[in-house]
Amino acid sequence: MRPRFTLLALAAFALLPAAARAFPTAAQIRTAFTALDLSENDAIKPEEWDRASFALFHAADRNGDNFIDPTELAASGIAPETFSRADTDHDGRLSVAEFMAMRRALFEIADIDQDDNLIFVEYELLIVMESVGWTDHNHNGRIEVSELRESLAKAFAQLDADHDGQLTAAEAAYMPEAEFKKFDTDHDGTLSAGEFSSGYRAALLTGE
Amino acid sequence: MKRDFALPLLTAALLAASLPAQAATRKDDSRTAALVAALQAVSPDPLGGSLGLAASTIATPTVAPVATKSTFARTTRAVLDQRTYLIWKSSLKS
């Protein structure tokens, strides 16, 4: 009896689809964007980003001494290697200034059209690229079109849980339904890698 | 008789006057907490995960209004950030 049960369990496990990497949902991304957009103009201004950054620093600074120190690192969610690199004065802790420098660098990276505002699609891409990373080939702190294409390819591969070369709406659950449909130019209910990449490039060009 | 009531009445009046400010502070605190929760739900690492790691290899913050990488400008920005943060933080407590 036992060996049969074990075999059944193993078979069931093998048939389970590979779990997709946990991306936030479309609703969560929209909620975060709305929370950042204090002026409700559908764009995040640098000063709104800064205010949110203060709130994040404050949340991480558990003992309220205006530094994020190694004892607070684990709870802060900050990657240890990023913490070390952001600690530019090498005193073993992050000051407000060091934290804000990193946060502003993120804003600049996300501001792909360089208009000093983050529209929704730029913020969405920031979230996506936080998971898949980005290589700044020309070391200018900005995402070039070729670099974006590379990061989008990585994102596509990561999202494509069944590796069939197409993204279903379920696999791209972080995308709002309207956005998915807009990207799906051949209306087959899935996104190819080309549609995925072109969709974002078009959205960045039109600002929608 | 009047004096017996004066102090409690004064205290009650002061408390009543402070209620809108206290309510505003509580609203600010809860709004800040909601903001942090919303951001942490999508970005567990406030310094950008894999993107932040890439960013951390790139030099320096920009300084408004003109981008410059001089030490003086960076120091000025650092001081300004610290002060602005402390003002923001005290606005939560007051």
Interface residues (C-beta under 8 A of the other chain):
Chain A: P24 Q28 I29 T31 A32 T34 A35 L36 P46 D50 R51 A52 S53 F54 A55 L56 F57 H58 A59 A60 N66 S76 G77 I78 A79 E81 T82 F83 R85 A86 S95 V96 A97 F99 M100 A101 M102 R103 R104 A105 L106 E108 I109 L126 I127 M129 E130 S131 V132 G133 W134 T135 D136 H139 G141
Chain B: T32 A34 L35 V36 A38 L39 Q40 A41 V42 S43 P44 D45 P46 L47 G48 G49 S50 L51 G52 L53 A54 A55 S56 T57 I58 A59 T60 P61 T62 A64 R77 A78 V79 D81 Q82 T84 Y85 L86 W88 K89 L92
